[in-house]
Amino acid sequence: LYDCLETKPGRVKITTGYSFKGHNGLKSISQELGGYKDFQRIAIGIGRPESREQAVVSDYVLSKFTGEEK
């Protein structure tokens, strides 16, 4: 299971594949699996902030859900 900026909030996608698209969590999972990349993934959409600045995106990803988002 992982959070996905590129998917609308609340949407779920199930995939299997090789590309991590820069997602550090997926890279970490692959490392724990001895470098194996062809595993099933369940992406839970969190949407994306308007800004693409790294600090803004990091704060967005690590922030708590609002009441509306819950």
Distance bins in CASP14 RR format, pairs under 12 A and 6 or more apart:
PFRMAT RR
TARGET T0000
AUTHOR 0000-0000-0000
RMODE 2
METHOD distances of the structure
MODEL  1
1 12 0 0 0 0 1 0 0 0 0 0 0
1 13 0 0 0 0 0 1 0 0 0 0 0
1 14 0 0 0 0 0 1 0 0 0 0 0
1 25 0 0 0 0 0 1 0 0 0 0 0
1 26 0 0 0 0 0 1 0 0 0 0 0
1 29 0 0 0 0 1 0 0 0 0 0 0
1 39 0 0 0 0 0 1 0 0 0 0 0
1 40 0 0 0 0 0 1 0 0 0 0 0
1 41 0 0 0 0 1 0 0 0 0 0 0
1 42 1 0 1 0 0 0 0 0 0 0 0
1 43 0 0 0 0 1 0 0 0 0 0 0
1 44 1 0 0 1 0 0 0 0 0 0 0
1 45 0 0 0 0 0 1 0 0 0 0 0
1 46 0 0 0 0 0 1 0 0 0 0 0
2 12 0 0 0 0 0 1 0 0 0 0 0
2 13 0 0 0 0 0 1 0 0 0 0 0
2 14 0 0 0 0 0 1 0 0 0 0 0
2 15 0 0 0 0 0 1 0 0 0 0 0
2 20 0 0 0 0 1 0 0 0 0 0 0
2 21 0 0 0 0 0 1 0 0 0 0 0
2 22 0 0 0 0 0 1 0 0 0 0 0
2 23 1 0 0 1 0 0 0 0 0 0 0
2 24 0 0 0 0 1 0 0 0 0 0 0
2 25 1 0 0 1 0 0 0 0 0 0 0
2 26 1 0 0 1 0 0 0 0 0 0 0
2 27 0 0 0 0 0 1 0 0 0 0 0
2 28 0 0 0 0 1 0 0 0 0 0 0
2 29 1 0 0 1 0 0 0 0 0 0 0
2 30 0 0 0 0 0 1 0 0 0 0 0
2 39 0 0 0 0 0 1 0 0 0 0 0
2 40 0 0 0 0 0 1 0 0 0 0 0
2 41 1 0 0 1 0 0 0 0 0 0 0
2 42 1 0 0 1 0 0 0 0 0 0 0
2 43 1 0 1 0 0 0 0 0 0 0 0
2 44 1 0 0 1 0 0 0 0 0 0 0
2 45 0 0 0 0 1 0 0 0 0 0 0
2 46 0 0 0 0 1 0 0 0 0 0 0
2 61 0 0 0 0 0 1 0 0 0 0 0
3 9 0 0 0 0 0 1 0 0 0 0 0
3 10 0 0 0 0 0 1 0 0 0 0 0
3 11 0 0 0 0 0 1 0 0 0 0 0
3 12 0 0 0 0 0 1 0 0 0 0 0
3 13 0 0 0 0 0 1 0 0 0 0 0
3 23 0 0 0 0 1 0 0 0 0 0 0
3 24 0 0 0 0 0 1 0 0 0 0 0
3 25 0 0 0 0 1 0 0 0 0 0 0
3 26 0 0 0 0 0 1 0 0 0 0 0
3 41 0 0 0 0 0 1 0 0 0 0 0
3 42 0 0 0 0 0 1 0 0 0 0 0
3 43 1 0 0 1 0 0 0 0 0 0 0
3 44 1 0 1 0 0 0 0 0 0 0 0
3 45 1 0 0 1 0 0 0 0 0 0 0
3 46 1 0 1 0 0 0 0 0 0 0 0
3 47 0 0 0 0 1 0 0 0 0 0 0
3 48 0 0 0 0 0 1 0 0 0 0 0
3 57 0 0 0 0 0 1 0 0 0 0 0
3 60 0 0 0 0 0 1 0 0 0 0 0
3 61 1 0 0 1 0 0 0 0 0 0 0
3 62 0 0 0 0 1 0 0 0 0 0 0
3 63 0 0 0 0 0 1 0 0 0 0 0
3 65 0 0 0 0 0 1 0 0 0 0 0
4 10 0 0 0 0 1 0 0 0 0 0 0
4 11 0 0 0 0 1 0 0 0 0 0 0
4 12 0 0 0 0 1 0 0 0 0 0 0
4 13 1 0 0 1 0 0 0 0 0 0 0
4 14 0 0 0 0 0 1 0 0 0 0 0
4 15 0 0 0 0 1 0 0 0 0 0 0
4 20 0 0 0 0 0 1 0 0 0 0 0
4 21 0 0 0 0 1 0 0 0 0 0 0
4 22 0 0 0 0 0 1 0 0 0 0 0
4 23 1 0 0 1 0 0 0 0 0 0 0
4 25 0 0 0 0 0 1 0 0 0 0 0
4 26 0 0 0 0 1 0 0 0 0 0 0
4 41 0 0 0 0 1 0 0 0 0 0 0
4 42 0 0 0 0 1 0 0 0 0 0 0
4 43 1 1 0 0 0 0 0 0 0 0 0
4 44 1 0 0 1 0 0 0 0 0 0 0
4 45 1 0 1 0 0 0 0 0 0 0 0
4 46 1 0 0 1 0 0 0 0 0 0 0
4 47 1 0 0 1 0 0 0 0 0 0 0
4 48 0 0 0 0 1 0 0 0 0 0 0
4 61 0 0 0 0 0 1 0 0 0 0 0
5 11 0 0 0 0 0 1 0 0 0 0 0
5 21 0 0 0 0 1 0 0 0 0 0 0
5 22 0 0 0 0 0 1 0 0 0 0 0
5 23 0 0 0 0 1 0 0 0 0 0 0
5 24 0 0 0 0 0 1 0 0 0 0 0
5 43 0 0 0 0 1 0 0 0 0 0 0
5 44 0 0 0 0 0 1 0 0 0 0 0
5 45 1 0 0 1 0 0 0 0 0 0 0
5 46 1 0 0 1 0 0 0 0 0 0 0
5 47 1 0 1 0 0 0 0 0 0 0 0
5 48 1 0 1 0 0 0 0 0 0 0 0
5 49 0 0 0 0 1 0 0 0 0 0 0
5 51 0 0 0 0 0 1 0 0 0 0 0
5 52 0 0 0 0 1 0 0 0 0 0 0
5 56 0 0 0 0 0 1 0 0 0 0 0
5 57 1 0 0 1 0 0 0 0 0 0 0
5 58 0 0 0 0 0 1 0 0 0 0 0
5 60 0 0 0 0 1 0 0 0 0 0 0
5 61 1 0 0 1 0 0 0 0 0 0 0
6 13 0 0 0 0 1 0 0 0 0 0 0
6 15 0 0 0 0 0 1 0 0 0 0 0
6 19 0 0 0 0 0 1 0 0 0 0 0
6 21 1 0 0 1 0 0 0 0 0 0 0
6 22 0 0 0 0 0 1 0 0 0 0 0
6 23 0 0 0 0 1 0 0 0 0 0 0
6 43 0 0 0 0 1 0 0 0 0 0 0
6 44 0 0 0 0 0 1 0 0 0 0 0
6 45 1 0 0 1 0 0 0 0 0 0 0
6 46 0 0 0 0 1 0 0 0 0 0 0
6 47 1 0 0 1 0 0 0 0 0 0 0
6 48 1 0 0 1 0 0 0 0 0 0 0
6 57 0 0 0 0 0 1 0 0 0 0 0
7 13 1 0 1 0 0 0 0 0 0 0 0
7 14 0 0 0 0 0 1 0 0 0 0 0
7 15 0 0 0 0 0 1 0 0 0 0 0
7 21 0 0 0 0 0 1 0 0 0 0 0
7 23 0 0 0 0 0 1 0 0 0 0 0
7 41 0 0 0 0 0 1 0 0 0 0 0
7 42 0 0 0 0 0 1 0 0 0 0 0
7 43 1 0 1 0 0 0 0 0 0 0 0
7 44 1 0 0 1 0 0 0 0 0 0 0
7 45 1 1 0 0 0 0 0 0 0 0 0
7 46 1 0 0 1 0 0 0 0 0 0 0
7 47 1 0 0 1 0 0 0 0 0 0 0
7 48 0 0 0 0 1 0 0 0 0 0 0
8 43 0 0 0 0 0 1 0 0 0 0 0
8 44 0 0 0 0 0 1 0 0 0 0 0
8 45 1 0 0 1 0 0 0 0 0 0 0
8 46 0 0 0 0 1 0 0 0 0 0 0
8 47 1 0 0 1 0 0 0 0 0 0 0
8 48 0 0 0 0 1 0 0 0 0 0 0
8 69 0 0 0 0 0 1 0 0 0 0 0
9 43 0 0 0 0 0 1 0 0 0 0 0
9 44 0 0 0 0 1 0 0 0 0 0 0
9 45 1 0 1 0 0 0 0 0 0 0 0
9 46 1 0 1 0 0 0 0 0 0 0 0
9 47 1 0 1 0 0 0 0 0 0 0 0
9 48 0 0 0 0 1 0 0 0 0 0 0
9 49 0 0 0 0 0 1 0 0 0 0 0
9 60 0 0 0 0 0 1 0 0 0 0 0
9 65 0 0 0 0 1 0 0 0 0 0 0
9 66 0 0 0 0 0 1 0 0 0 0 0
9 68 0 0 0 0 1 0 0 0 0 0 0
9 69 1 0 0 1 0 0 0 0 0 0 0
9 70 0 0 0 0 0 1 0 0 0 0 0
10 42 0 0 0 0 0 1 0 0 0 0 0
10 43 0 0 0 0 0 1 0 0 0 0 0
10 44 1 0 0 1 0 0 0 0 0 0 0
10 45 1 0 1 0 0 0 0 0 0 0 0
10 46 1 0 0 1 0 0 0 0 0 0 0
10 47 0 0 0 0 1 0 0 0 0 0 0
10 65 0 0 0 0 0 1 0 0 0 0 0
10 68 0 0 0 0 0 1 0 0 0 0 0
10 69 0 0 0 0 1 0 0 0 0 0 0
10 70 0 0 0 0 0 1 0 0 0 0 0
11 42 0 0 0 0 0 1 0 0 0 0 0
11 43 0 0 0 0 1 0 0 0 0 0 0
11 44 1 0 0 1 0 0 0 0 0 0 0
11 45 1 0 1 0 0 0 0 0 0 0 0
11 46 0 0 0 0 1 0 0 0 0 0 0
11 47 0 0 0 0 1 0 0 0 0 0 0
12 41 0 0 0 0 0 1 0 0 0 0 0
12 42 1 0 0 1 0 0 0 0 0 0 0
12 43 1 0 0 1 0 0 0 0 0 0 0
12 44 1 0 1 0 0 0 0 0 0 0 0
12 45 1 0 0 1 0 0 0 0 0 0 0
12 46 0 0 0 0 0 1 0 0 0 0 0
13 40 0 0 0 0 0 1 0 0 0 0 0
13 41 0 0 0 0 1 0 0 0 0 0 0
13 42 1 0 0 1 0 0 0 0 0 0 0
13 43 1 0 1 0 0 0 0 0 0 0 0
13 44 0 0 0 0 1 0 0 0 0 0 0
13 45 1 0 0 1 0 0 0 0 0 0 0
14 39 0 0 0 0 0 1 0 0 0 0 0
14 40 1 0 0 1 0 0 0 0 0 0 0
14 41 1 0 0 1 0 0 0 0 0 0 0
14 42 1 0 1 0 0 0 0 0 0 0 0
14 43 1 0 0 1 0 0 0 0 0 0 0
14 44 0 0 0 0 0 1 0 0 0 0 0
15 21 0 0 0 0 0 1 0 0 0 0 0
15 23 0 0 0 0 0 1 0 0 0 0 0
15 26 0 0 0 0 0 1 0 0 0 0 0
15 37 0 0 0 0 0 1 0 0 0 0 0
15 38 0 0 0 0 0 1 0 0 0 0 0
15 39 0 0 0 0 1 0 0 0 0 0 0
15 40 1 0 0 1 0 0 0 0 0 0 0
15 41 1 0 1 0 0 0 0 0 0 0 0
15 42 0 0 0 0 1 0 0 0 0 0 0
15 43 1 0 0 1 0 0 0 0 0 0 0
16 36 0 0 0 0 0 1 0 0 0 0 0
16 37 0 0 0 0 1 0 0 0 0 0 0
16 38 1 0 0 1 0 0 0 0 0 0 0
16 39 1 0 0 1 0 0 0 0 0 0 0
16 40 1 0 1 0 0 0 0 0 0 0 0
16 41 1 0 0 1 0 0 0 0 0 0 0
16 42 0 0 0 0 0 1 0 0 0 0 0
16 43 0 0 0 0 0 1 0 0 0 0 0
17 26 0 0 0 0 1 0 0 0 0 0 0
17 30 0 0 0 0 0 1 0 0 0 0 0
17 36 0 0 0 0 0 1 0 0 0 0 0
17 37 1 0 0 1 0 0 0 0 0 0 0
17 38 1 0 1 0 0 0 0 0 0 0 0
17 39 1 0 0 1 0 0 0 0 0 0 0
17 40 0 0 0 0 1 0 0 0 0 0 0
17 41 1 0 0 1 0 0 0 0 0 0 0
17 43 0 0 0 0 0 1 0 0 0 0 0
18 26 0 0 0 0 0 1 0 0 0 0 0
18 27 0 0 0 0 0 1 0 0 0 0 0
18 30 0 0 0 0 1 0 0 0 0 0 0
18 35 0 0 0 0 0 1 0 0 0 0 0
18 36 0 0 0 0 0 1 0 0 0 0 0
18 37 1 0 1 0 0 0 0 0 0 0 0
18 38 1 0 0 1 0 0 0 0 0 0 0
18 39 0 0 0 0 1 0 0 0 0 0 0
18 41 0 0 0 0 0 1 0 0 0 0 0
19 26 0 0 0 0 1 0 0 0 0 0 0
19 27 0 0 0 0 0 1 0 0 0 0 0
19 30 0 0 0 0 0 1 0 0 0 0 0
19 37 0 0 0 0 1 0 0 0 0 0 0
19 38 0 0 0 0 0 1 0 0 0 0 0
19 41 0 0 0 0 0 1 0 0 0 0 0
20 26 1 0 1 0 0 0 0 0 0 0 0
20 27 1 0 1 0 0 0 0 0 0 0 0
20 28 0 0 0 0 1 0 0 0 0 0 0
20 29 0 0 0 0 1 0 0 0 0 0 0
20 30 1 0 0 1 0 0 0 0 0 0 0
20 31 0 0 0 0 0 1 0 0 0 0 0
20 35 0 0 0 0 0 1 0 0 0 0 0
20 37 1 0 0 1 0 0 0 0 0 0 0
20 38 0 0 0 0 0 1 0 0 0 0 0
20 39 0 0 0 0 0 1 0 0 0 0 0
20 41 0 0 0 0 1 0 0 0 0 0 0
20 43 0 0 0 0 0 1 0 0 0 0 0
21 27 0 0 0 0 0 1 0 0 0 0 0
21 41 0 0 0 0 0 1 0 0 0 0 0
21 43 0 0 0 0 0 1 0 0 0 0 0
22 28 0 0 0 0 0 1 0 0 0 0 0
22 30 0 0 0 0 0 1 0 0 0 0 0
22 54 0 0 0 0 0 1 0 0 0 0 0
22 57 0 0 0 0 0 1 0 0 0 0 0
23 29 0 0 0 0 1 0 0 0 0 0 0
23 30 0 0 0 0 0 1 0 0 0 0 0
23 37 0 0 0 0 0 1 0 0 0 0 0
23 41 0 0 0 0 1 0 0 0 0 0 0
23 43 0 0 0 0 1 0 0 0 0 0 0
23 46 0 0 0 0 0 1 0 0 0 0 0
23 57 0 0 0 0 0 1 0 0 0 0 0
23 61 0 0 0 0 0 1 0 0 0 0 0
24 30 0 0 0 0 0 1 0 0 0 0 0
24 31 0 0 0 0 0 1 0 0 0 0 0
24 54 0 0 0 0 0 1 0 0 0 0 0
24 57 0 0 0 0 0 1 0 0 0 0 0
24 58 0 0 0 0 0 1 0 0 0 0 0
24 61 0 0 0 0 0 1 0 0 0 0 0
25 31 0 0 0 0 1 0 0 0 0 0 0
25 32 0 0 0 0 1 0 0 0 0 0 0
25 41 0 0 0 0 0 1 0 0 0 0 0
25 43 0 0 0 0 0 1 0 0 0 0 0
25 61 0 0 0 0 0 1 0 0 0 0 0
26 32 0 0 0 0 0 1 0 0 0 0 0
26 33 0 0 0 0 0 1 0 0 0 0 0
26 35 0 0 0 0 0 1 0 0 0 0 0
26 36 0 0 0 0 0 1 0 0 0 0 0
26 37 0 0 0 0 1 0 0 0 0 0 0
26 38 0 0 0 0 0 1 0 0 0 0 0
26 39 0 0 0 0 1 0 0 0 0 0 0
26 40 0 0 0 0 0 1 0 0 0 0 0
26 41 1 0 0 1 0 0 0 0 0 0 0
26 42 0 0 0 0 0 1 0 0 0 0 0
26 43 0 0 0 0 1 0 0 0 0 0 0
27 33 0 0 0 0 0 1 0 0 0 0 0
27 34 0 0 0 0 0 1 0 0 0 0 0
27 35 0 0 0 0 1 0 0 0 0 0 0
27 37 0 0 0 0 1 0 0 0 0 0 0
28 34 0 0 0 0 0 1 0 0 0 0 0
28 35 0 0 0 0 0 1 0 0 0 0 0
29 35 0 0 0 0 1 0 0 0 0 0 0
29 36 0 0 0 0 1 0 0 0 0 0 0
29 37 0 0 0 0 1 0 0 0 0 0 0
29 38 0 0 0 0 0 1 0 0 0 0 0
29 39 1 0 0 1 0 0 0 0 0 0 0
29 40 0 0 0 0 0 1 0 0 0 0 0
29 41 0 0 0 0 1 0 0 0 0 0 0
29 42 0 0 0 0 0 1 0 0 0 0 0
30 36 1 0 0 1 0 0 0 0 0 0 0
30 37 1 0 1 0 0 0 0 0 0 0 0
30 38 0 0 0 0 1 0 0 0 0 0 0
30 39 1 0 0 1 0 0 0 0 0 0 0
30 41 0 0 0 0 0 1 0 0 0 0 0
31 37 0 0 0 0 0 1 0 0 0 0 0
32 39 0 0 0 0 0 1 0 0 0 0 0
33 39 1 0 0 1 0 0 0 0 0 0 0
33 40 0 0 0 0 0 1 0 0 0 0 0
33 41 0 0 0 0 0 1 0 0 0 0 0
44 65 0 0 0 0 0 1 0 0 0 0 0
44 69 0 0 0 0 0 1 0 0 0 0 0
45 61 0 0 0 0 0 1 0 0 0 0 0
45 65 0 0 0 0 0 1 0 0 0 0 0
45 69 0 0 0 0 0 1 0 0 0 0 0
46 57 0 0 0 0 0 1 0 0 0 0 0
46 60 1 0 0 1 0 0 0 0 0 0 0
46 61 1 0 0 1 0 0 0 0 0 0 0
46 62 0 0 0 0 0 1 0 0 0 0 0
46 63 0 0 0 0 1 0 0 0 0 0 0
46 64 0 0 0 0 0 1 0 0 0 0 0
46 65 0 0 0 0 1 0 0 0 0 0 0
46 66 0 0 0 0 0 1 0 0 0 0 0
46 69 0 0 0 0 1 0 0 0 0 0 0
47 57 0 0 0 0 0 1 0 0 0 0 0
47 60 0 0 0 0 1 0 0 0 0 0 0
47 61 0 0 0 0 1 0 0 0 0 0 0
47 65 0 0 0 0 0 1 0 0 0 0 0
47 69 0 0 0 0 0 1 0 0 0 0 0
48 56 0 0 0 0 1 0 0 0 0 0 0
48 57 1 0 0 1 0 0 0 0 0 0 0
48 60 1 0 0 1 0 0 0 0 0 0 0
48 61 0 0 0 0 1 0 0 0 0 0 0
49 55 0 0 0 0 0 1 0 0 0 0 0
49 56 1 0 1 0 0 0 0 0 0 0 0
49 57 1 0 0 1 0 0 0 0 0 0 0
49 58 0 0 0 0 0 1 0 0 0 0 0
49 59 0 0 0 0 1 0 0 0 0 0 0
49 60 1 0 1 0 0 0 0 0 0 0 0
49 61 0 0 0 0 1 0 0 0 0 0 0
49 62 0 0 0 0 0 1 0 0 0 0 0
49 63 0 0 0 0 1 0 0 0 0 0 0
50 56 0 0 0 0 1 0 0 0 0 0 0
50 57 0 0 0 0 0 1 0 0 0 0 0
50 60 0 0 0 0 1 0 0 0 0 0 0
51 57 1 0 0 1 0 0 0 0 0 0 0
51 58 0 0 0 0 0 1 0 0 0 0 0
51 59 0 0 0 0 1 0 0 0 0 0 0
51 60 0 0 0 0 1 0 0 0 0 0 0
52 58 0 0 0 0 0 1 0 0 0 0 0
52 60 0 0 0 0 0 1 0 0 0 0 0
53 59 0 0 0 0 1 0 0 0 0 0 0
53 60 0 0 0 0 0 1 0 0 0 0 0
54 60 0 0 0 0 0 1 0 0 0 0 0
54 61 0 0 0 0 0 1 0 0 0 0 0
55 61 0 0 0 0 0 1 0 0 0 0 0
55 62 0 0 0 0 0 1 0 0 0 0 0
56 62 0 0 0 0 0 1 0 0 0 0 0
56 63 0 0 0 0 0 1 0 0 0 0 0
57 63 0 0 0 0 0 1 0 0 0 0 0
60 66 0 0 0 0 0 1 0 0 0 0 0
60 69 0 0 0 0 0 1 0 0 0 0 0
63 69 0 0 0 0 1 0 0 0 0 0 0
64 70 0 0 0 0 1 0 0 0 0 0 0
END
